């Protein structure tokens, strides 16, 4: 258990330090936003580029990774939607937000550093394969389901699906994570080695990704408060931290993924809810308090549940 604490606690300690820096007024929230931009637009894309460019896939099928992870996501999302609509009597739109809040893990800012520290390079390869489709799948699913909910509830004039998908497609093409993954895949396919000064610069930028990501997510936490949705947010927090990684674990075992790739998928799914849940709520103008509360609760309680999953995975 001491090894688990040695690997997990520093992850959440850096998040706490980031939160403390802004909470005490030592650094401004705007500086945290700038650091987050650097992480998202430079450091993490370079890390993904290097990981894919130098990856050894060792015969593992990316398809099994995607099926294993998204099987857990689909199951958790469905349960969360039913809990929100039937258990708490909320409308379909809150049901969609509940699904996103319980199934959208913070794969980039917390998942990558965690998997890198606990599983190592092989785990980074697995999570990079997941990230190549994670954001598109989750955002498209969340947006389409929200549009469908609005159409059924008659809350506002919905967009046409074609226009919706075109807008999402344009955003993804310009997404730095997608660019980093594609560039890495091109280098990997072409057999172009990373060497010399280029390798040194890439390694230094990639090395900054993990600590900078964790500090920046901590600095951003000050805007996510626990509002008047504590009951439903606690339910979503339980689903996110327990049901999602448990479902992913079962799916990966059934599919026969290697222990390292299984560990990477489970640990990635076990981390707190990503800020994309709040962004989706903000875009559609509904469920801000639920998304915000779930992000805060999962981050506060995640240190315990992530430690459990890390211990279970050995």
N, C-alpha and C positions, 0 to 999 in steps of 0.2 A: 504493500500500500504506500510505502514511503517513495517508491519509484514513481507511482502514479501522481502523488502530490508534487514531486519534483518536476514533473512534466506539465501538469495541468495548472497548478497554482500560479506559476509565472505568467501564463496566458491571461488569467483574470486579474493578476496584480497589475499588469500593464494597462488593462482596461480601467481599473480603479484609479491608477495614477493619472490617466488622461481625464477622467471624470473630476478628480480632485483639483487638477490644475485649473480647470474652468470654474468649478464650484467655489473655489477660494478666491477667484479673480486674479490669480497669478498670471494666467494667459487668457486671452479673449476667445470667445466661441468662434469668432470669425477666423482666427488663426487655425482652429481645429478644422473648420471647413476647408481652408487652404491646404492643410495637411492631407485631409481626405481626398481632395482633388488630385494631389500629387500621387497618392497611393493608387487611386483608381485609374488615373490617366498615364502614369509612368511606371511606378515600381512594380505593381502586380502584373500589368501586361508584359513587362520585361521578364518577370519571373516565369510566367506562363510560356513565353517564347522560348526561354532557355530550357525549361522542363521538357517541352514537346520536341525541340530541336535535338536534344541529347537523349531522348527517351529510349528505353529498351522495353518493348511491350511484351516480350517473353511469351508470345502465343496467346495471350488473353484477348478475349473478344470485347471491344467497346460496347457491343450490343447488350451483352450480359450485365455490364455495369449500369447501363441506362435502364434496362428492364428491372433490375434489382432495386435501384434507388427509386424510380418513379412508381413502382408497385406500392412501396411504402408511402409515398407521397399521396397517391390516389386514394389509398385506404384511409389515411389520416384526414385528408381533406374532406372525404365523404362523411366520416364520423363527426368532424367538427361542424360541418354544415347542418347535420341533423341535430346535434346538441344545441346549436345556436337557434335554429328555427323551431324545433319541436320542444326541446328542453327549456329554452329561455324565451320562447315566443317571439323571436325577432323576425324581421322580414327577410326576403330572399337576398337582398343586397348585403345585409349584415351577415347572412349565411356565407356568402362568397368571401367577405372580408375575414370571417372566422376561419374559413378554409385556408386562405392565404397566410394568415397570422400563425396558424398551427403547422403549416407544411413548407413555408418558405424560409429555409435556413440561411444564416449569414455566412454563406460559403466562402466569400472572398475575404472579408475583413477578419473573420475569426476561424473559419474552417481551414483555410490554407495554412496559417501559422500553427494551428493545433495538429493537423495531420503531418506537417513537416517535422514538428518536434517529436511526435510520438511514433509515427510509422516510418518517416524518412523519405528518401528519394523515390522509392517505389510507390509510396502512398501519394506523393505529389503527382506522379504520372497518372494514377487513377483519378485523382480529383480534377486534374486538368482535362482528362477525357470527359468527366462529368460536366465541367464548366463549359465545354464546347456547345452543350445543348441546354444547360440548366436555365439560364436566364431567358432564352427564347421560349422554351416550353412553358415556364412558369408565368411569364408576363402575358403570353398569348392566351393561355388557359384562363388566367385571372381576368383579363380584359374581356374576352368573349363571354365568359360566364357572368360577369358584371353587366355587360350589355344585354344579355338574355334576361337577367333578373330585372333590369330596368324596363325592358319591353313587357314583361309579364306583370310587373307592379304598376306600370304606367306612370313612373315618376318623372321621366323626361323623354324627349324625342331621342331615340337611339340612333347611332351611326350605322351606316351600311357596313356589312362585314368586309366587303372588298376594300373600302376606304380605311377601315380599321387596321386590317392586315398590312396594307401598303404603308401606313404610318409607322407601324411596329417594325416592319422590314427596313425602312429607311433609318430608324433609330439604331437597329442592330448592326447595320452595315458600318455606321460611324462609331460603334461602341469600341472603346480601346481594348477591352478584354477579347472581343472577337478578333480584332486586328492582330493582337499578340499571338493568339492561338493559330490563326491562319498563317502568319509569318513563320511561326515555329514549325508548323506542318510542312510548309514549303521547304524550309531548310532540312528537315528530317527526310523528306521524300527525295530531295536532290542530293543528299549525302554531303552537304556543305558543313565542314567542321567549324566550330567556334574556337579560335586560337589567338594568341598574341594579345596586343593591347585591347582588341575588341572583346575578347573573353574576359579580361580583367574588369573592364567597364561594365559589362553585362552582369558579371558576378557581384560587383559592388552595388549596383542598382537593385538586383534581385535580393541581395542580402538585407537591404533596407526595407523591403516590402513588409515583412512580418511585424517587426516592432512598431513601425510607423502606422500600420493598419490598426493595430491594437490600441495604440495611444489615441488615434483619431476617432475610433468608434467610442472610446471612453469620453472624449471631449464632446462628442455629439449627443451623448446620453442626457445631457442637461435639458434638451428640448423635448424629451419623451417622458412625460409624467404619468403617474397612475391616476386616472380620472375616475368618473363615477360608474365605471363598468368593471369594478373589481371582481364581481362574481363570475361573469362570463370570461373575463380576461384570465382569471385563475384556472378556469376549465381549459381554455386554449393553451395556457402555459403547460398544464399537465400533459395535454395531448402532444404538444411540441417536444417536450423534453423526455417523455417516456414512450408514448405510443409510436411516434415517428421513427426514432432509432430502433425500437423493438421490431417494428414492421420491416424496416430495411434489413435488419439483422436476419430475420427469418427468411426473407426473399433471397438474400445473398447466399445463405447456406443452402437453400433449396436449389439454387442455380449452380452451386459448386464453385463459387469464386474463391480465389486463393485467400489465405488468412490475411495477407497484407492488404489486398484490395477490399476484402470485406471490412477490415478494420477502418480503412480510409472512408468507405461509404457510411459506415455506422457513426464514426466520430464526426464526419461532416454533417450528418443529419441531426446529431445530438446538440449542436451549438445553438445559441439563442436565435430568435427570429430576426430576419434581416430587415433593414430599413425600407426595402421595396414594398413591404406591407403598408407602411405609412404613406409611401409615394403613391400607391394605388388608391388608398383612401383619399388622399389629397386630390388626385386627378378626378375622381368621381364625386367628391364632396360628401362622403358618407363614411362613418366608422372610424373617424380620427382617434377618438378616445380609446376604442377597442385596440386598434393597432398600436397606439402609443403605450398603453398599459401593458400589452403583451410583450412588446420589445423590452420594456423596463423590467418586468417580472422575470422573463426568461433569462435576461442577463444577470439579474441578482441571484437567481436560484441555479443558474447553469453550472456554477463552479461545483456544486454537489452532484448533479446528475451527470455532467461530463466526466467527473472523476469516477463515478460508478461505472459508466460504460467503458472507460479506459481500463479500469480494473477488470471488468468482465472479459474484455478482449485480450487480457494478458499483456 
